[in-house]
């Protein structure tokens, strides 16, 4: 199956997702036939899993040199998947309703898949990062911040965070979710303040959030 040099013009799909506004591409007749047969075979033919060994020395060195502790190999693998999809944008899509959908943004965190994998491996504890203003914290942030959420691109991100929290809280797992507000690129401060209600403009560095994550024991 040949691959065109660039994506053809297409009509947009739903934009209410962290994946962004999808470009919908009508497949050619051979592509549609091939995609239909692959989809049918996935439902009737057993999957075959292939494994390989990967040299993680560079990843281990990067983890050791991280400015804040708590960076796991799993974090690096997820990041690598995101980078790979960014470098191969035609792979960042789906075949849906007999059409190809191509997403402009990369999203590698599907909550349902994470929960299923944890249950399959017997893992019980999950720490997640959401955002201030999500869930029952919506009324606990200032009015100007609530307005900021609905008038900027955050209005597309927050429904995904709401969905993530709903899935995690309904999973039966031991869940702890941090809801930071403004994130900065500053260094680790060693001090984190947990509040019930936000007043003014509260910020925390990403490095401090990672530093604090392994020590969270309750929510």
N, C-alpha and C positions, 0 to 999 in steps of 0.2 A: 504494500500500500504506500503510494508516494506521498510525500509531505510537502505542502506548498511552502514557498519561501516566506510568506507572511499570511496572517489571518485575514480572511475576507471580511468585508463589512457585514455586520449582522445586527439584528434588532436586540435591544437590551432585555435581560431577564430581571427578576426581582433584585433590588439593590439592598434590601434590609438584612445584610449579613456582613460579618467581618471579612468575608471573602471578596467583597466589593461587588460592583455591578457587572454581572456576567455578560460576556459576548456570546451570543447563541449562533452557532454555525450549522447550517443545513448540510448534512453529509451528502456525498455523491452516492449514486445507486450502489456501486461496489462497496463503499465504506459502510453504508447502512446495512447491507446484507451481511458483511463480515461482523459488524458490531452486534447484530441480532443473533448470529450464530454463537458468538463468544458469550453473550449474556445468557443464552439458553444452555450452553455447556456448563457455565458456572453453577447453574441450578441442578444439573443432573450428573456431572462428572466430579469425582472426588478431587480435592485440591492436593497438589504435590508441593511440599515446602522444600526450598533449597537453602542451605546454610553455607556460610563462608567465614573464614578467620580474617580479622582486621587488626593491623598493627596500631595499637592505641598509645604508643609512646609519646607522640606529639600531643595527643589529647591529655595524657597524664601530666605532661609538662605545662600545658596551658592551664590545667586545673590547679596545679601547684603554684602557678604564678598569679592566680586570680587575686584581685585586690581585696576580696572578702571571702571568708570560708563559707562552706555550704554548697558550692557549685559541684554538682554530681555529674557522673558520666552520662546518666540519663538526660540531664539538661543539655549536654554537648551533642548527644545523638539527635535529640529533638531539634536543636539549632541546625545541625547538619542537614536534616531532612528539609527544613525550611529554606536553607541556602540552596540545596539541590533543586527544589521546585522553583526558586527564583531564577536560577541559571537555566532551567529547562521549562520555560513558561507553558509550552504546549502540554506538559505533563500535569500542570496545575489546573485540572478541569474534571469534567465528568460527562458521561453519556447518559442523557436523561430525556425521556419522552421522544426518542428517535432523533435527538439532536445532540450536538456537542456543545457543552458550556465551558467557556474559558474564563478563569477568574483573575482579575488584576492584582488581588492581594493574596498572600499566603496565609493559610490557617491550618496549623498542624495539631490543634488541641480540640479533639472531639470528646466531650465529656463522657458520653455513653460508652465509647470505646475504652477510655481510661478506666471507667468503673468495671467494665466487663473483664479487662485484663487483670485488674487488681483482685477481683473475686476469684478468677481462675488460678492465680498464684497464691491465694490465701493472704494477701496483704489487707490490713484493716485500717491503717491510719493514712489520711491524706491531708496535706496542707496546700491550700490554693490561694492565689492572689486575685482578688476581684477589684473593686474600686468603691470609694466613698460615694454614696448616693444610690447604690444598688440595693434592691430588696428593702428590708425594713429600715435601712439607714437613709432612705430617700428624704424622709421628713426631718432628719437630724442634721442635714447640711443646710447652709444658708440659702435663702431664696435666689440670690444672684447665681449661685452654683447650679441650682436646679434649672434656672433659665439658660445657663451656659450649656448644660447637657442637651437640651432640646433644640437649641439654635445652632449647634455646631455639628461636626462629623461624629461627635460622641453619641448622637441619637441613633447611629447605626451600630455602634459598638455595645452600648449598654444593654440592648435586648439579648445579645449573645451572652453577656455576663449574667443577666437575670436567668437565662436558660441554664447556664453552667451551674449556678447556685441551686436551682430547682432540682436538677439531676443529682447533684452531690448530696443534698440534704435528704432526698428521697431514696438514696442508695442503700441506706442501712449501715454505711461505713462510719468510722470515727472521723468526723469532718471538722476541720478548723480553717476558716476563711479569713484572710486579712483584707481589709478594705482601705487601702491608702488613698490619699487625695492627690495633691500635686507631687509629681516625681521629678527629681533633679538628678544631675550627673555628678553630684558632689561625692566626697569621700565618706568612708564609714565614720560615724560620729560616736558610736558606742552607746547612744541614748535613744530610746524609742518611747514615745508617750502614747498610751492607749486611752482613748476618750470615748464617752458615750454619745457626745454631741459636739459637732465641729462649729467653731466660731472663728470668723476671719479667714485668712488664707493660710492653711496648714500645708507644709511640704515635708517630704522625706526623700533622702537620696536612694537611688536604686541599690547601691552597694549596702546601705544600712538595712534595707528591706531583706536582702539576701542574707546578711549577717544575722539578722534577728530570726529568720525562718526556722533554723534547726532547733531553736530554744523554745518555740511556741509549744505549750503543753495544754492549753485550754482556751476556749473562746467564750 
